[in-house]
Amino acid sequence: MRSESHQVNIYQEIDDKILAAVRSGKATFTDIWLTFDNTGMRVIDRRLQALRKRGLLAYDRKSGWKVVK
């Protein structure tokens, strides 16, 4: 069984890359997903939702993803 802190370390790299992609102007899921080499769509979607729930990202139907903090 993995510890919770180990899981945070695994996801931190993905989260940082997602935030960097959104900051660089990528607003759609597809644009964000294409910045990753071999990461599944479901993983990226879950991390986007986790970042949204933490208040770091917001989604608008017209403009897409944007960094809040």
JOZIUR-V111206 format. One record per pair of residues at least 12 apart in sequence whose ideal C-beta (glycine too) atoms are under 10 Angstrom apart, sorted by the first residue. I is the first residue (numbers start at 1). J is the second residue. Records with the same first field share a line. If there is no record, write none. Layout:
BEGIN
I->J + J
END
This chain:
BEGIN
11->43 + 46 + 47 + 50 + 51
14->36 + 39 + 43 + 44 + 46 + 47 + 48 + 50 + 51
15->47 + 48 + 50 + 51 + 54 + 56 + 57
17->32 + 35 + 36 + 39 + 44 + 47
18->32 + 33 + 35 + 36 + 39 + 44 + 47 + 48 + 50 + 51 + 56 + 57 + 65 + 67
19->32 + 47 + 51 + 56 + 57 + 65 + 67 + 69
20->32 + 35 + 67
21->33 + 34 + 35 + 36 + 44 + 65
22->35 + 48 + 51 + 56 + 57 + 58 + 64 + 65 + 66 + 67 + 68
23->66 + 67
25->64 + 66
26->64 + 65
27->59 + 60 + 62 + 63 + 64 + 65 + 66
28->64 + 65
29->41 + 44 + 45 + 48 + 59 + 64 + 65
31->64 + 65
32->44 + 45 + 47 + 48 + 64 + 65
33->45 + 48
48->65
51->65 + 67 + 68
52->65 + 68
54->68 + 69
55->68 + 69
56->68 + 69
57->69
END
